[in-house]
Amino acid sequence: MAKANVKDLLEAGVHFGHMTRKWNPNMAPYIFMEKNGIHIVDLHKTAVKLGEACNALEKITSA
């Protein structure tokens, strides 16, 4: 399976988060910045966690 990189995530618009007034404080480590009342998600952290999720799924399905 092809690994997603930051450029692919950016082109897909993954970085657009949610309105700043509707958020879970547990997401604070993954928020890059706020712009015009919208949280922008950190794509570097997203790519790492997406890779971890893919690895976990591959491990589960190979068993």
N, C-alpha and C positions, 0 to 999 in steps of 0.2 A: 504494500500500500504506500502511496506517495505521502510524504510528510508535508504538512502545511508549514509555510514559512511566513514571516511577518509581512512580506509584500503581498502574498496571496490573501492574508487576513485583511489587510488594509483595503485591497481592491474589492473584497466582498462586503466591506462596510461593517465588519465585526466590531470595530472600535467605538461605534456609536452606542452609548449605554442607554440610560434612562433619565428621566427628569430627576433633578437633585432633591426634590421634596419627597420622592417616592423611592427610597433606597433602604437597604439593609446595612447597618453599620459593619456587619461581618465582611462586606465587600470592600471596605476601606483600603486594604492592602493592594487590591487589584485596580483601583481607580487611578488613572494617570493625572487627570486634571478635570476642571469644570470649565465649560465654555457655553455661554448663553443659556444657562440653566440646565444643561445636559452634562452628565458625567461621561468622560471619555475613558474607555477601558484601556489598560496597559497591554499592548499586543505582545510584548516580549514575554510577559508572565502568562498570557493566554496561550501562546505557542508552546511553552514548556508544559503547562497543565494539559493541553490537548495531546501532546506527545505521551505524557504519562497515562492518560485515559486510553489512548490507542494501544499502548503496551499492555495495560491491564486487560483490555478486551481480547487481545491476541492470546494472552496467557489463559484466560477463561475459556476461550473457544477451542484451544488446542488440547485441553484436558479431556 
